[in-house]
């Protein structure tokens, strides 16, 4: 049931919510109510400290083209559309810190919600995404 609901969350976030059953929409709403944004959003300066202190698995869910322009040092690249098929590349430990980012923080918010629904407890989303990271002049790796 949980895995099916996760798929519904992703579909709903992609504008297909009108096709979801009322029960699935209710379950999605309950998940949203229980998720406190302060528990998973990090601004770029906080994310820098988070990376330095906790050494998280850093996940870039942008396109290959976006990544070719630069990325957070040490990050793994799995485009969000491939994430469900590449879960084996994520940490096995569900309590390992994970920092997810995209270009603006919107797509990575979907990825972070998906990972949290899978049971990863320490998933953080970079609010403002790579753009916010760049605006602070934080370290960037180039291909």
N, C-alpha and C positions, 0 to 999 in steps of 0.2 A: 504494500500500500504506500509506504513512504517513498519508494523509488518512483512510483507512478505520479505521486503528488509533486515530486521535484520536477519532473518533466512538465507538469502543468504550470508550475511556477515559471519556468523558463518560457513556455508558450505564452502564458499570460503577460509576462513582461515584454514580450515581443509584439504585443497588440492583438493577441488572439483570445483575450479573456472572454469576449462575447461568445466563444464557442465552448467555454467551460461549463460544467454542470453547476447548479446552485450549491450543491454540497462541496464541490471542489473549491469554488470561490469562497465559501465560508471558511473552509480549512486554511486557505491561503490568507484570508483576513486574520484569522486567529494567530497564524505564524507571525504576521506583520505586527500585530498588537504586542506580542511577546518579545519582539526584537527592538531593543533600545539602541538608536543610532549612536549614542555615546559609547556603546560597548564595541563598536566595530569601525567607526570612522576615525581616521587620523589625518590631520593636516600635514603638509609637507615637512615642516620643522619637527613635528612630533614623530613623523615617520622616520626621519633621519636618525633621531635618538632611538627609536624602536629598533631600527636595523643594527645600530651600534651596540645596544645593550642586549637584545634578545637573539640576535643572529637568526632571523626568520628565514623560511623558505620564501623567496620572492618570486611571484608569479606575474608575468606580463601576458595579458590576454588580448593585446592589440594584434593588428594584421602584421604580416611580414614586412610590408612596405613601411608601416609606421615604425616598426622596430629597426629597420635599416637606417633610420635617422638618429638613432641613439636609444639607450635603455639604461635602467638602473643597474649598477655594477652587480654582477653575480646572479642576475635574475634568469629564471627559466622562461622559455617562451612556449606557451600553448594557447593558440587562438581560442577564444571562447567557444566557437562552434565545434572544436575538437575536444574540449574539456571532458565531456562525459565518456569519451572513448579512450582517454589517456590518463585516467585517474591513477593508474599504476605508477605514474611518474611523480606523484605527490608523496609527501612523507607518509609512512605507514602509521606513525603515532598520531592519534587524533588530537593530542594536546600540543603538538609542535606548532609554534607560532608561524603564521602564513601572512604575508603582505601581498595583496592583490592590487594591480593597477592597470589602467588603460590610458587613453589619451586625456580624458576629462573626469573620470571617476564614475561615469554612468554605467558603462558596460561592466566594469569591474564590480560595481555594486551588485549586479545580477550574479556574477560569478561568485562573489563572496556569500551571497544568500544561498546559492546552490551548495557551496562547500559547508556552510553552517548546517543546512538541512541534512547533509550527509553525515553530520556528527563531528566535524572539525570544530573544536571549541575556541581556538585562538586565531580566528581569521579576522584580519583588519583590511579595510579598503582605504586606499590613498585618495582622500577627498581632493578633488581638483585634478587628479591624475598626474600624468607625466608633465603636463603643461605647468601645473603648480610647482612641481619639482624643479623644472627649468627656471621658472620665475624667481626662485630663491637662489639660483646659481649653485645648486647641489651637484655632486659628482655624477657624471654621465659617462657611460662606456660607449664607444663607437665600434661598429663591426670592422 
